[in-house]
Structures are given as structure tokens and as C-alpha cells.
Amino acid sequence: MAISMPLRTTVLLISAAIAAAPAAHADVSAAARAFSDGQTAQLEGDYDHAAQSFELAYSNAPSKEALRSAIRARQLAGQLARAATLAELLLVKYADDPPSTRLAGDVIAEARPKLGRISVSCASRCALAIGGRAMSLPPAEAQVVYVAAGRHTLEATFDDARIATREIAVVAGADNEVRLVPAAPAAAVESAPIAPPGADAAVKRERTDTAPRGLPRVVPLVGAAVAVGLAGAGVWSGLDTNKAHDAYVKDPTHEAFTAGESKQLRTNILFGSAIAVGAATAVVAIWWTRWSGGEAPAVALTPSSGGALVSYGRRF
């Protein structure tokens, strides 16, 4: 019994790609630092800085305390629209917490007659921006935002990077509902010569009789290389996100906060893609790849510290 070198290489590459993707978890230490920074800024009367720090703490490790603190800081900074927008999020996330519902109700009651309320529903999960400025809310299919009266441009960015925009005129005290759907990609149309009657059936019979079954071995090899590349890019992106966080701690601006969130999303997408491509490549390599002729392969799945190791063997 022997294991072919190309397949052994494929298995190792897939295992490395999956092991390189860490489990998603809240950055509690970073959240604690941001929350402490927000408390310090609030005591010094810098409410805008305090609000940004509390929102960063919530982004790193969501908690009702961080979100309530951000809402109060926005109120003290005179930023009622942002405070009411966060209050709607507080109602959704912590509807069973009496202090949270009381605070959210008070802020919303103050904002309703002064601002316009927009209920946004997206065809799938999206991140929202208004007037080119990111709302810095967790991506979701349903979001509620408050804006000053006037015309506004809403822009939704979906997980697949497609975008939908909509202009809306808002009146103070009014409720507005907006549905955002990304434009479907244009379908590619290819021309083909017209075959004579019966030609399709003949071609199908010929391919069935002569063509070897299974995908060529280059398919899983390329898939494994892509998975490793995505995992490597995810590691780089994670390091870049850490640098962005450290830069924000040194100079906590809104631009730095937004940039850090964007890099965190990019990192999550890269690691998720690496896992998905690695798993798909493993399935293709085991069941759908034509490695060579001969008897049926032997397949084994062995648990390991980094996940699981797929073994494949064939007698040549």
C-alpha cells in the first residue's frame, strides 16, 4: 500500500489551511482597554472621544454596559441622531434588560419629534452608510437609523461586496421604510453553432464511452493552493488589524475606528473563505478526483490537534 506524492501534498496543504484559521472570539482585553479609555475621556468632558471608545469596546466584545455608555456619551456630546440609532440597537440586542429598555425608550422618545426615523431592510446582511459616512453598526438584514430632516443617500454594502444605493427625503417626526437590494450581475450570453439533429445524443454517447471519470488531479491541487493563500492573507490581515487597533489607541479618531472595523471584517472574510475552500477541496480530492486507474481508494479521517487529517491510499 502506498500513498501518491501529489495527494500527500494536497492533504498536507489542506490541513495547514484549516489549522491556520483561528476560531472567532471576542477580543475582551481590547474591549476592556477601550472601555477604560472611554471612562477617562468622559470624566475629562471629551464626550465624543468617550463615545467612540465605548463603541469600539462594544465592537470588540458586545455588552449592554458598553452600548449604554456609548449612548449616554452621544447624548452628552449633543449627537442625538447617533444616540437614538444606538438606542434602537440596544432595544434589539437587550430587550429583556430593564435598565437598557428604559434608557433606549427615553432617548428614542426625545429623538422621534426632532429627527426622521428610517427602517432599512436589506435583501441579505449589509453594512450601512449615509451620505458616504459609515454608520459603524454591525452588519444585519434589518437596521433602524435616525437622521436630520432633509435629503439623504443610503448605501448598503453586502457581504459579497455588491452595493445598493437609495436617495430619500426625510421629514422630522416621520417614519420611513427602505428596502435595499443589490443589482443582479449581467448575464453573459455566448453564441454557439447550431448542431444538426441527433448530434447532441451522439456526442453524449461518445463522451460517456470514452471520457475517463472524475476531475483531473490539478483541480484539488489548485484548490489547496488557494486555501493556503487565503489563510496566509488572513494572517497578514489579522496582523494589519492589530496595527490599526494600536494606532487607534494612540490616536482615537473616527477615521481610525472605521478603518479598524473594515480591516476586522476583511480578516474574518479571508479566514472564512480559507476554511470553506479547504473543506471543498478535501471533498473534491477524496470523492471526485481521478488520480489514476486501479482499485478503489482507501480513505481515513483521523482527529488531530489542528482539526482533522484526511488520509488517502491506493495501490499502484
TADA-V134796 format. One record per pair of residues at least 24 apart in sequence whose C-alpha atoms are under 8 Angstrom apart, sorted by the first residue. I is the first residue (numbers start at 1). J is the second residue. D is the distance in Angstrom with one decimal. If there is no record, write none. Layout:
I | J | D
I | J | D
This chain:
1 | 313 | 7.0
1 | 314 | 6.5
1 | 315 | 5.3
2 | 313 | 6.1
2 | 314 | 6.2
2 | 315 | 6.0
2 | 316 | 7.6
3 | 312 | 6.7
3 | 313 | 4.8
3 | 314 | 6.2
3 | 315 | 7.9
4 | 313 | 7.4
4 | 314 | 7.6
6 | 221 | 7.9
7 | 285 | 7.9
7 | 312 | 7.4
8 | 311 | 8.0
8 | 312 | 7.8
10 | 220 | 7.0
10 | 221 | 5.8
10 | 224 | 6.2
10 | 285 | 8.0
11 | 282 | 7.5
11 | 309 | 7.4
11 | 310 | 6.3
11 | 311 | 7.2
13 | 224 | 5.7
13 | 225 | 7.1
13 | 228 | 6.7
14 | 224 | 5.5
14 | 227 | 7.1
14 | 228 | 7.3
14 | 278 | 5.4
14 | 279 | 7.7
14 | 281 | 7.5
14 | 282 | 6.9
15 | 278 | 8.0
15 | 306 | 7.6
15 | 307 | 7.7
15 | 308 | 7.2
15 | 309 | 6.4
16 | 228 | 7.1
17 | 224 | 7.8
17 | 227 | 5.7
17 | 228 | 4.8
17 | 231 | 5.7
17 | 274 | 6.5
17 | 275 | 7.0
17 | 278 | 6.5
18 | 231 | 7.9
18 | 274 | 7.1
18 | 275 | 5.6
18 | 278 | 6.6
18 | 306 | 7.4
18 | 307 | 7.2
19 | 306 | 4.8
19 | 307 | 6.6
20 | 231 | 6.1
20 | 232 | 7.8
20 | 235 | 7.8
21 | 231 | 6.4
21 | 234 | 7.8
21 | 271 | 5.5
21 | 272 | 7.8
21 | 274 | 7.4
21 | 275 | 7.1
22 | 271 | 7.9
26 | 60 | 5.8
26 | 61 | 4.9
26 | 62 | 8.0
27 | 60 | 5.2
27 | 61 | 5.9
28 | 60 | 6.7
28 | 61 | 5.7
30 | 57 | 7.1
30 | 60 | 6.7
31 | 56 | 6.9
31 | 57 | 4.0
31 | 58 | 6.8
31 | 59 | 7.7
31 | 60 | 5.2
31 | 61 | 5.8
32 | 57 | 6.7
33 | 57 | 7.7
34 | 249 | 7.7
35 | 66 | 6.9
42 | 73 | 7.3
47 | 73 | 5.3
47 | 74 | 6.9
47 | 76 | 6.3
47 | 77 | 5.2
48 | 73 | 6.9
48 | 74 | 6.7
48 | 77 | 5.8
49 | 252 | 7.2
49 | 253 | 7.7
52 | 252 | 7.7
52 | 253 | 7.8
52 | 254 | 7.0
52 | 257 | 7.6
53 | 252 | 7.6
56 | 257 | 7.2
64 | 90 | 7.3
64 | 94 | 6.9
64 | 100 | 7.1
68 | 100 | 6.9
68 | 103 | 7.6
80 | 107 | 7.9
80 | 111 | 6.6
81 | 111 | 7.0
81 | 115 | 7.1
81 | 145 | 7.7
81 | 146 | 5.1
81 | 147 | 5.7
81 | 148 | 7.3
82 | 145 | 7.9
82 | 146 | 7.0
83 | 107 | 7.0
84 | 108 | 5.4
84 | 111 | 6.4
84 | 145 | 7.5
84 | 146 | 6.5
85 | 144 | 6.4
85 | 145 | 4.8
85 | 146 | 5.6
88 | 144 | 6.5
88 | 145 | 7.8
89 | 143 | 7.9
89 | 144 | 7.7
111 | 146 | 8.0
112 | 172 | 7.6
112 | 173 | 5.3
112 | 174 | 7.9
113 | 172 | 6.2
113 | 173 | 4.3
114 | 148 | 7.7
114 | 172 | 5.4
114 | 173 | 6.0
115 | 146 | 6.2
115 | 147 | 5.7
115 | 148 | 5.0
115 | 149 | 6.2
115 | 171 | 7.4
115 | 172 | 4.5
115 | 173 | 5.7
115 | 174 | 7.8
116 | 146 | 5.6
116 | 147 | 5.4
116 | 148 | 6.0
116 | 149 | 6.0
116 | 170 | 5.7
116 | 171 | 5.6
116 | 172 | 4.6
116 | 173 | 5.4
116 | 174 | 5.4
116 | 175 | 6.4
116 | 176 | 7.6
117 | 144 | 7.1
117 | 145 | 6.0
117 | 146 | 4.7
117 | 147 | 6.7
117 | 173 | 7.3
117 | 174 | 6.4
117 | 175 | 4.9
117 | 176 | 6.1
118 | 144 | 5.7
118 | 145 | 5.4
118 | 146 | 6.2
118 | 147 | 7.8
118 | 175 | 6.1
118 | 176 | 4.6
118 | 177 | 5.7
118 | 178 | 7.1
119 | 143 | 6.0
119 | 144 | 4.6
119 | 145 | 6.7
119 | 175 | 7.6
119 | 176 | 6.1
119 | 177 | 4.8
119 | 178 | 6.2
120 | 144 | 6.0
120 | 145 | 7.8
120 | 177 | 6.0
120 | 178 | 4.9
120 | 179 | 6.0
120 | 180 | 7.3
121 | 177 | 7.9
121 | 178 | 6.3
121 | 179 | 4.9
121 | 180 | 6.3
122 | 156 | 7.7
122 | 179 | 5.9
122 | 180 | 4.8
122 | 181 | 6.1
123 | 179 | 7.6
123 | 180 | 6.4
123 | 181 | 5.2
123 | 182 | 7.6
124 | 158 | 6.9
125 | 158 | 6.0
125 | 159 | 6.6
126 | 156 | 5.8
126 | 157 | 5.3
126 | 158 | 4.3
126 | 159 | 6.4
127 | 156 | 5.6
127 | 157 | 5.2
127 | 158 | 6.5
128 | 154 | 7.2
128 | 155 | 5.9
128 | 156 | 4.7
128 | 157 | 6.6
129 | 154 | 6.0
129 | 155 | 5.2
129 | 156 | 6.4
130 | 154 | 4.8
130 | 155 | 6.3
131 | 155 | 7.9
134 | 258 | 7.4
136 | 258 | 6.8
136 | 261 | 7.8
148 | 172 | 6.9
156 | 180 | 7.0
158 | 182 | 7.8
212 | 290 | 8.0
213 | 290 | 6.6
214 | 288 | 5.2
214 | 289 | 4.9
214 | 290 | 4.6
215 | 288 | 6.0
215 | 289 | 4.5
215 | 290 | 5.4
216 | 289 | 5.9
216 | 290 | 5.5
216 | 291 | 7.0
217 | 285 | 7.7
217 | 289 | 5.9
217 | 290 | 6.2
217 | 291 | 5.7
219 | 289 | 7.8
220 | 281 | 5.3
220 | 282 | 7.4
220 | 284 | 6.4
220 | 285 | 5.4
220 | 289 | 7.6
223 | 277 | 6.6
223 | 278 | 7.1
223 | 281 | 5.5
224 | 277 | 7.6
224 | 278 | 6.2
224 | 281 | 6.3
226 | 274 | 7.7
226 | 277 | 7.4
227 | 273 | 7.6
227 | 274 | 4.7
227 | 275 | 7.2
227 | 277 | 5.5
227 | 278 | 5.3
228 | 274 | 7.0
229 | 274 | 7.9
230 | 270 | 5.8
230 | 271 | 6.8
230 | 273 | 6.9
230 | 274 | 5.1
231 | 270 | 6.7
231 | 271 | 5.8
231 | 274 | 5.3
233 | 270 | 6.8
234 | 267 | 5.3
234 | 268 | 7.6
234 | 270 | 5.0
234 | 271 | 5.4
235 | 267 | 7.8
237 | 263 | 6.9
237 | 264 | 7.9
237 | 266 | 7.2
237 | 267 | 5.3
238 | 263 | 7.9
238 | 264 | 7.3
238 | 267 | 5.7
241 | 267 | 7.8
282 | 310 | 7.8
286 | 312 | 7.3
